[in-house]
């Protein structure tokens, strides 16, 4: 059995954001563009850059990534969601030199016609 409760304020404290991908004393930005193929199909490309100052984290850190996503309906009740991310990061406090990470996910979602209510 699965249960999910909703926290009234979400990830905030009296309206102030608690956590954030950029972090304290970091600089960076992100952007993306989405092209809608239809009402429930799209392709998206995104980029992100993040840099932590060496005064805050010894040696500093740098992350640059680019990501791609496509959501395509194969049939009315079947959806394919594919994502690919290519990331370069550098964190001398953790590992020397520039590191590269790639990840790919493929998700197939089936939307059954019969609905079950509890």
C-alpha positions as CSV (number, residue, x, y, z in Angstrom):
1,X,0.0,0.0,0.0
2,X,1.2,3.5,-0.8
3,X,0.4,6.7,1.1
4,X,1.5,10.2,0.4
5,X,0.9,13.2,2.6
6,X,1.1,16.8,1.4
7,X,3.1,19.2,3.5
8,X,1.3,22.5,3.6
9,X,4.4,24.8,2.9
10,X,6.3,22.4,0.6
11,X,10.1,22.9,0.8
12,X,9.8,26.3,2.4
13,X,10.0,27.9,5.8
14,X,7.3,30.6,6.1
15,X,7.5,31.2,2.3
16,X,11.4,31.3,2.2
17,X,13.0,28.7,0.1
18,X,15.0,26.1,2.1
19,X,17.1,24.4,-0.6
20,X,18.0,25.2,-4.1
21,X,20.2,23.7,-6.8
22,X,22.6,26.6,-6.9
23,X,23.7,26.5,-3.3
24,X,25.2,29.1,-1.0
25,X,27.7,31.5,-2.6
26,X,27.5,29.8,-5.9
27,X,27.0,31.4,-9.3
28,X,25.3,29.8,-12.3
29,X,22.3,29.6,-14.5
30,X,20.2,27.3,-16.5
31,X,18.0,27.5,-19.5
32,X,15.9,25.3,-21.7
33,X,13.7,25.3,-24.7
34,X,10.7,23.1,-25.3
35,X,9.0,22.3,-28.6
36,X,5.6,20.8,-28.3
37,X,4.9,18.2,-31.0
38,X,1.3,18.0,-29.8
39,X,-0.7,18.6,-26.6
40,X,1.0,15.7,-24.8
41,X,4.3,15.2,-26.8
42,X,7.4,17.4,-26.7
43,X,11.1,17.7,-27.2
44,X,13.3,19.7,-24.8
45,X,17.0,20.8,-24.7
46,X,18.5,22.3,-21.6
47,X,21.8,23.6,-20.3
48,X,23.1,24.3,-16.8
49,X,26.2,25.9,-15.3
50,X,27.1,26.1,-11.7
51,X,30.3,27.3,-10.0
52,X,31.2,27.4,-6.3
53,X,33.8,29.9,-5.1
54,X,37.1,28.5,-3.9
55,X,36.7,30.6,-0.7
56,X,33.6,28.6,0.2
57,X,34.7,25.1,-1.0
58,X,38.5,24.5,-1.1
59,X,39.5,24.5,-4.8
60,X,35.9,25.5,-5.8
61,X,33.6,23.4,-8.0
62,X,32.3,23.7,-11.6
63,X,29.4,21.8,-13.2
64,X,28.3,22.2,-16.8
65,X,25.7,19.9,-18.4
66,X,23.4,19.6,-21.4
67,X,20.3,17.5,-21.4
68,X,17.8,16.3,-23.9
69,X,14.3,14.9,-23.4
70,X,11.6,13.6,-25.7
71,X,8.1,12.5,-24.8
72,X,6.2,10.7,-27.6
73,X,2.8,9.0,-27.5
74,X,3.1,5.7,-29.3
75,X,-0.6,5.0,-29.0
76,X,-3.4,6.7,-27.1
77,X,-2.6,4.5,-24.0
78,X,1.2,4.2,-24.4
79,X,3.9,6.9,-23.9
80,X,7.7,6.8,-24.3
81,X,9.9,9.2,-22.4
82,X,13.6,9.3,-23.2
83,X,16.2,11.5,-21.5
84,X,19.9,11.9,-22.0
85,X,22.3,14.1,-19.9
86,X,26.0,14.8,-20.6
87,X,27.8,16.5,-17.7
88,X,31.3,17.8,-17.0
89,X,32.2,18.5,-13.5
90,X,35.3,19.5,-11.5
91,X,35.6,19.3,-7.7
92,X,39.2,19.1,-6.6
93,X,38.2,18.5,-2.9
94,X,36.5,15.3,-4.1
95,X,38.4,14.1,-7.2
96,X,41.3,15.5,-9.2
97,X,40.8,16.6,-12.7
98,X,37.7,17.1,-14.8
99,X,35.1,14.3,-14.6
100,X,32.5,13.3,-17.2
101,X,29.2,11.7,-16.5
102,X,26.5,10.6,-19.0
103,X,23.1,9.2,-18.1
104,X,20.2,7.9,-20.1
105,X,16.8,6.9,-19.0
106,X,13.9,5.4,-21.0
107,X,10.5,5.2,-19.5
108,X,7.5,3.5,-21.0
109,X,4.1,4.5,-19.4
110,X,0.9,2.6,-20.0
111,X,-2.4,4.4,-19.3
112,X,-5.0,1.7,-18.7
113,X,-8.6,2.6,-19.7
114,X,-10.1,1.0,-16.5
115,X,-9.7,3.2,-13.4
116,X,-9.6,1.8,-9.9
117,X,-10.7,4.2,-7.1
118,X,-10.0,3.6,-3.4
